[in-house]
Amino acid sequence: MSKNKFVESLEKVTVGVMSPAVLEKVAQTVNSEVAKRKNYIKIPNVKGLSPQEAGKILESYGFEYSSSLTVPGSRLANKKADQIITIRPHSGLVVSPDTHIKLYYADEQIIERSKEIEVEEEEAKQRHHQQREAVAKEVNGFSKKILKKLPFKK
């Protein structure tokens, strides 16, 4: 819903309920917020760029930024080193020009550790699956033994 339509619908709903002084105050507040946001800027998408390239782009928009290494994790196993992985706040948001942007990237060591973590997680999944299959076999075998001992008629 556009800002104008919102204000119009607000006016229709509140005309009979609010006094003119209250309506004027609401209109002033809405207009103040709209005016304040006229200078807001959309955060560009710099994912996949090097920290230096991303920094230049953000500076061209007037943003201050910082970049730092991210924490290893299996989600990074297939990423490339020295490329922006995460942006905070997210790209595409419309924010005040004085918003500080945080860029996160991974170096070779983090990528390698992330690959190790991915292998460890996959091995853990397989062990878990094997344990579940072993328990299921044991329960199935136990159930068959009990059924043989019970005097059920066929």
C-alpha positions in Angstrom: 0.0 0.0 0.0 1.4 3.4 -0.9 1.9 6.1 1.7 -0.8 8.3 0.2 -3.3 5.5 0.1 -2.4 4.6 3.7 -3.0 8.2 4.8 -6.3 8.4 2.9 -7.6 5.1 4.5 -6.4 6.3 7.9 -8.3 9.6 7.4 -11.5 7.7 6.4 -11.4 5.5 9.4 -10.6 8.2 11.9 -12.5 11.2 10.7 -15.6 10.5 12.8 -13.5 9.4 15.8 -10.7 11.9 16.1 -10.7 15.6 16.7 -9.2 17.8 14.0 -6.2 18.6 16.3 -5.4 14.9 16.6 -5.8 14.4 12.8 -3.4 17.3 12.2 -0.8 15.8 14.6 -1.1 12.4 12.8 -0.6 14.1 9.4 2.4 16.0 10.7 4.0 12.8 12.0 3.4 10.9 8.7 4.8 13.8 6.7 7.8 14.1 8.9 8.6 10.4 8.6 8.2 10.6 4.8 10.5 13.6 4.6 13.1 12.0 6.8 13.2 8.9 4.5 13.6 10.9 1.2 17.4 10.6 1.6 17.4 6.9 2.3 19.5 4.6 0.1 19.1 1.1 -1.1 22.0 -1.2 0.0 23.6 -2.6 -3.1 24.2 -6.3 -3.5 27.9 -6.8 -3.2 27.9 -10.6 -2.4 30.5 -12.5 -4.4 32.8 -9.5 -4.7 36.1 -9.1 -3.0 36.1 -7.0 0.2 38.0 -4.3 -1.6 35.6 -4.1 -4.6 32.6 -4.2 -2.2 34.1 -1.4 -0.1 34.6 0.8 -3.1 30.9 0.3 -4.2 29.6 1.0 -0.7 31.8 4.1 -0.4 30.4 5.4 -3.7 27.0 5.2 -2.1 28.3 7.1 0.9 28.1 4.2 3.4 30.7 3.5 6.0 31.6 -0.2 6.2 33.8 -2.7 7.9 34.7 -6.2 6.7 35.7 -9.2 8.8 36.2 -12.9 8.5 33.2 -15.1 9.1 33.0 -18.3 11.2 33.6 -21.7 9.5 30.6 -23.8 8.8 29.4 -26.4 6.3 27.4 -23.8 4.4 30.7 -22.2 3.3 32.2 -25.4 2.0 31.4 -24.5 -1.6 32.1 -20.8 -1.4 35.2 -19.1 -2.9 37.8 -17.5 -0.7 38.0 -13.7 -0.4 34.5 -13.1 -1.6 31.7 -11.4 0.4 29.3 -14.0 1.8 27.1 -12.0 4.1 26.0 -8.4 4.4 24.5 -6.8 7.5 22.0 -5.2 7.1 20.9 -7.2 4.1 21.4 -5.9 0.6 18.2 -4.5 -0.9 17.1 -2.7 2.3 16.5 1.0 2.1 18.4 2.6 5.0 19.7 5.9 6.2 23.0 7.0 4.6 24.7 7.0 8.0 24.0 3.2 8.4 27.2 1.2 9.0 27.4 -1.8 6.7 29.2 -5.0 7.9 30.7 -7.3 5.3 31.7 -10.9 6.1 34.0 -13.0 3.9 36.0 -16.3 4.2 39.7 -16.8 3.6 41.3 -20.1 2.4 41.7 -21.4 6.0 38.0 -20.9 6.7 37.0 -22.5 3.4 39.2 -25.6 4.2 37.8 -25.8 7.8 34.3 -25.5 6.4 35.0 -28.4 4.0 36.2 -30.5 7.0 33.1 -29.6 8.9 30.9 -30.6 6.0 32.6 -34.1 5.9 32.2 -34.4 9.7 28.5 -33.6 9.5 27.9 -36.0 6.6 29.7 -38.8 8.6 27.7 -38.0 11.7 24.5 -38.2 9.6 25.5 -41.6 8.2 26.4 -42.9 11.7 23.0 -41.7 12.9 21.2 -43.4 10.0 23.1 -46.7 10.7 22.2 -46.5 14.4 18.5 -46.0 13.5 18.6 -49.0 11.1 20.3 -51.2 13.8 17.6 -50.2 16.3 14.9 -50.9 13.8 16.3 -54.4 13.1 16.6 -55.1 16.7 13.0 -54.0 17.4 11.8 -56.0 14.4 13.6 -59.1 15.5 12.3 -58.7 19.1 8.8 -58.3 17.8 9.0 -61.5 15.8 10.2 -63.5 18.8 7.3 -62.2 20.9 4.8 -62.9 18.2 6.1 -66.6 18.0 5.7 -67.0 21.7 2.2 -65.6 22.0 -0.7 -68.1 21.4 -2.3 -66.4 18.4 -4.4 -68.5 16.1 -3.9 -68.3 12.4 
